[in-house]
Amino acid sequence: MSSEENSVDVEAIMADPTATFAQPRDVLTDPRFSREIKLKILQRWEHDARSLAVAEGEGMSGGEESMHGRVLHAIRGLEESTGKDRAQTEGKLDESASQLRDSYSGLAGTVRTAGCQVIQGTRSQPLAALMIAASRLSAN
């Protein structure tokens, strides 16, 4: 660990990377950290983003945009910039992409279910549906 890394609370950053960095790519350009520390920060962020994507798929959204794809892109950029074994990197990305696809499949199912419920609700209560539509038109 460098002297700059010692002066920064790396554990606090790893506990919540979003408190220090606005975007995953910002980790890549931070000169305070070694490649290994950057990778650990991004891996933690990827874990958090994957958990959020799964929660969103289960209807427990925190209202935050999913960062999973951006974090994966930053990890790939870090690994490629150091000349890491391409096959190993692709294997990790394939696994993460599969997990992301599963998360989004769950989210798509939730959205479909909610859409069907809205359609059924408008059939049983057409006046309420008309009022909602009118309020959206007047808001625009």
C-alpha positions in Angstrom: 0.0 0.0 0.0 1.4 3.4 -0.9 1.7 6.3 1.6 -1.3 8.0 -0.1 -3.4 4.9 0.3 -2.5 4.8 3.9 -3.7 8.4 4.4 -7.1 7.5 2.8 -9.6 5.3 4.6 -9.7 2.6 2.0 -12.0 0.5 4.2 -14.6 3.3 4.3 -14.4 3.7 0.5 -14.8 0.0 0.0 -17.8 0.0 2.3 -19.6 2.6 0.2 -17.8 3.5 -3.1 -20.7 5.8 -4.1 -19.9 8.1 -1.2 -16.5 8.9 -2.8 -17.0 8.3 -6.5 -19.8 9.5 -8.7 -19.2 6.9 -11.4 -17.2 3.6 -11.5 -14.9 5.1 -14.2 -13.8 7.7 -11.6 -12.1 4.9 -9.7 -9.9 4.2 -12.7 -8.6 7.7 -12.9 -7.9 8.2 -9.2 -4.1 8.4 -8.8 -4.2 7.6 -5.0 -4.8 3.9 -5.4 -2.9 1.0 -6.8 -4.4 -1.3 -9.4 -5.2 -3.9 -6.7 -7.1 -1.4 -4.5 -9.0 -0.1 -7.5 -10.0 -3.6 -8.4 -11.2 -4.3 -4.9 -13.2 -1.1 -4.8 -14.8 -1.9 -8.2 -15.5 -5.5 -7.2 -17.3 -4.3 -4.0 -19.3 -1.8 -6.1 -20.2 -4.6 -8.6 -21.4 -6.7 -5.7 -23.6 -3.9 -4.4 -24.9 -3.0 -7.9 -25.8 -6.7 -8.6 -27.6 -6.9 -5.3 -29.5 -3.7 -6.1 -30.5 -5.1 -9.6 -31.8 -8.2 -8.0 -33.8 -6.2 -5.4 -35.2 -4.1 -8.2 -36.2 -7.3 -10.0 -38.1 -8.4 -6.9 -40.0 -5.1 -6.7 -37.9 -3.6 -3.8 -36.4 -0.8 -5.8 -34.6 2.0 -3.9 -35.3 4.4 -6.8 -31.7 4.4 -7.8 -30.4 3.7 -11.3 -28.7 0.3 -11.6 -24.9 0.7 -11.9 -24.1 -2.9 -12.6 -23.2 -2.5 -16.2 -21.1 0.6 -15.6 -19.2 -1.2 -12.9 -18.5 -4.2 -15.1 -17.3 -1.9 -17.8 -14.9 -0.2 -15.4 -13.6 -3.5 -14.1 -13.0 -4.7 -17.7 -11.2 -1.4 -18.5 -8.9 -1.8 -15.5 -8.1 -5.4 -16.3 -7.5 -4.7 -20.0 -5.3 -1.8 -19.2 -2.9 -4.0 -17.2 -2.8 -6.7 -19.9 -4.5 -9.3 -17.8 -5.2 -12.7 -19.4 -8.1 -12.1 -21.9 -9.7 -15.6 -21.4 -9.8 -15.1 -17.6 -11.4 -11.7 -18.0 -14.0 -12.9 -20.5 -14.9 -15.8 -18.2 -15.6 -13.4 -15.3 -17.5 -11.1 -17.6 -19.6 -14.0 -19.0 -20.5 -15.0 -15.5 -21.4 -11.4 -14.4 -23.3 -10.9 -17.7 -25.3 -14.1 -17.0 -26.1 -12.8 -13.5 -27.1 -9.4 -14.9 -29.3 -11.1 -17.5 -31.0 -13.1 -14.8 -31.6 -10.0 -12.7 -33.1 -8.1 -15.6 -35.3 -11.1 -16.5 -36.8 -10.9 -13.0 -37.3 -7.2 -13.4 -39.0 -7.6 -16.8 -41.3 -10.2 -15.3 -42.2 -7.8 -12.5 -42.9 -5.0 -15.0 -45.1 -7.3 -17.1 -47.0 -8.3 -14.0 -47.5 -4.7 -12.9 -48.6 -3.7 -16.5 -51.2 -6.5 -16.5 -52.5 -5.4 -13.1 -52.9 -1.8 -14.4 -54.7 -3.0 -17.5 -57.0 -5.2 -15.4 -57.6 -2.2 -13.0 -58.6 0.1 -15.8 -61.1 -2.4 -17.1 -62.8 -2.7 -13.7 -62.5 1.0 -13.0 -62.6 2.9 -16.3 -63.4 6.3 -14.6 -60.3 6.1 -12.5 -58.2 5.2 -15.6 -59.7 8.2 -17.5 -58.8 10.5 -14.6 -55.2 9.2 -14.4 -54.8 9.7 -18.2 -56.3 13.2 -18.1 -54.0 14.2 -15.2 -50.9 13.0 -17.1 -52.0 15.0 -20.2 -52.5 18.1 -18.2 -49.1 17.7 -16.6 -47.5 17.8 -20.0 
